[in-house]
Amino acid sequence: MTDVERAAAPSRRRILVVDDSALVRLYYRDTLQKAGFEVEQAINGIEAMEKVLAQPFDLAIVDVNMPRMDGFSFLRTLRRSAADVATLPALVITTEAGEQDLDAARAAGANFYLIKPVSQQDLLRHAAVLSGAPP
């Protein structure tokens, strides 16, 4: 989508999906795009930081366990970044289900935490609320 098209469609929210699993990224992308979201993808926290610094997003959906830079490291780096990206809402979706994992996500700067597998309804509901998408 060009900048002109984006300006003409201000309600279209941009989501960055950060997960090292191609299958998970495909599932999230297809679900979110069918609901009208614009989706970019990254395979780890380093690539995600590059994308966040290069273009605006309304939400990051982040896995925890990834090579090179895990999801918690990405969130800590994001939260220490320039003010315009530090407040990007972040939804952590992971297989890590322990109370210590939830605490670590909160400490890293996650706005919400879901455990995989996530239904399409839960993914869309949380993406809409956290990104500020119109109902």
Secondary structure, 3 states (H helix, E strand, C coil): CCHHHHHHCCCCCEEEEECCCHHHHHHHHHHHHHCCCEEEEECCHHHHHHHHHHCCCCEEEECCCCCCCCHHHHHHHHHCCCHHHHCCCEEEEECCCCHHHHHHHHHHCCCEEEECCCCHHHHHHHHHHHHCCCC
